[in-house]
Amino acid sequence: MKNKKNNQEWFDPVVEETRERRRALTASFDNDPKKLLDEIRRIERENPDKSKYVSEIKIVRKASWKL
């Protein structure tokens, strides 16, 4: 990734690891946000005391998560 101020290349291992984990997670659900959300909602139903916010999320339009 390039730094906008001085146009130099930089690498942040934490950012790269986060991106790689996101790519792996979304790929495991065929890059389909609805499939991922359905799985999170299933987990939420099984563990109502641990999460309560995902059930309020709605997908407005289908988007690609591929970068």
HELIX and SHEET records of a PDB file:
HELIX    1   1 PRO A   13  SER A   28  1                                  16    
HELIX    2   2 PRO A   33  GLU A   46  1                                  14    
HELIX    3   3 VAL A   54  GLU A   56  5                                   3    
END                                                                             
